[in-house]
Amino acid sequence: MYAPVLVINCGSSSIKYALVPASPDAPRLAGLAERLGSDDARLKGTDSRGERFTQALPGADHATALAAILDCLEGQRPAAVGHRIVHGGERFTRAALIDDAVVAAIEETAALAPLHNPANLEGVKATRRLFPDLLQVAVFDTAFHQSLPPRAYRYALPEALYRDHSIRRYGFHGTSHAHVSARADALAGIRGGWLTAHLGNGCSTCAVWQGASQDTSMGLTPLEGLVMGTRSGDVDPGLHAHLARQLGWSLAEIDRVLNRDSGLAGLSGLSNDMRELEQAADNGHAGARLAIEVFCYRVAKSLAALSCALPRFDGIVFTGGIGENSPWVRQRTLGALPHFGIELDGAANAATVGGREGRIDAAGPQLWVIPTDEEGRIAQETRQLIEEASA
Ligand code: ADP
């Protein structure tokens, strides 16, 4: 299938798009429709010459924005549309060709991702209405982690909560962990045991053995695990009851504080942005220093814990905005893992930034920086599924 795949990531008031050509070297048309439903709705993107554009779309809804996105594809007709869907529950262990039954199943899973799945489905429904003859595929953030064994996905809670209410660990960022671990396999020439660290605004780690996720740091929701931009990651599960009893906070308030006011932003009292924090820490800002220290220690602690899931440990892969661009975070994280026996190549670490791929170890297990490509992976899974369906 040589025609490009249109990748759509639909949020409640935004649509990210990328037209991914079959050849990895060809340029991608990509952009973002944002503030949908408001008077300031607009479409921002990059054309095939690399020029940026902004188009006002006052009052546009998802369907209007999708039609405008199609107009920006410079006459290229996609072979198919790949939709990013956050939660596939236990039903979806891989991508799925979208039909009425798949839409209904995604709707049923909405209780597990009430903010994300309904918004993702808006995009699916609008695209199906606008382009009924285009094949559409749902690619799930959770699917890659469906290979987790029960010892990794079960919480130590009453069995009925799992059986009757699907409460278990699911994991997220699956397309990213799948992409970078497959790339590490290809670069190293092995079917390896990798620990992958996706460090962006959202952050998660994953243990991948021979292409299958064995354990991951996110759980029922994307709040579990690492310190993130504004999310707390792991806290004592008793914290909710404590805040409710002692401060009289409602569930909604607790949810907001843990998801939006915590993480790097909460610890530093300054920003959720690692670039800003690194600058502030250089200038002696105590909150920024603490935030980076906690962040790196928690990444290291998570990697050490996940190493238990691998029969053999071949190395670590860093990805995401922070993982790809911050030699400082990589160095501090490894500094807390001396027992892994990895010697960092300081010069290679400093030079591997700005979307560069590279190996940064001097001795011991391998250490890779591999740029993530969630859109590329969604396009690849979409192509694969459609080829299988037409075979
Ligand atoms: P998202 O999860 O929204 O896709 P990204 O993967 O783009 O986010 O990651 C955003 C994070 O990457 C921010 O904290 C940002 O500060 C950080 N980042 C980007 N460039 C650098 C850099 N040069 N040094 C340190 N952190 C960086």
Residues whose N, C-alpha, C, O or C-beta is under 5 A from the ligand:
A	BS01	ADP	L199 G200 N201 G202 N272 D273 M274 R275 G320 G321 I322 N325 S326
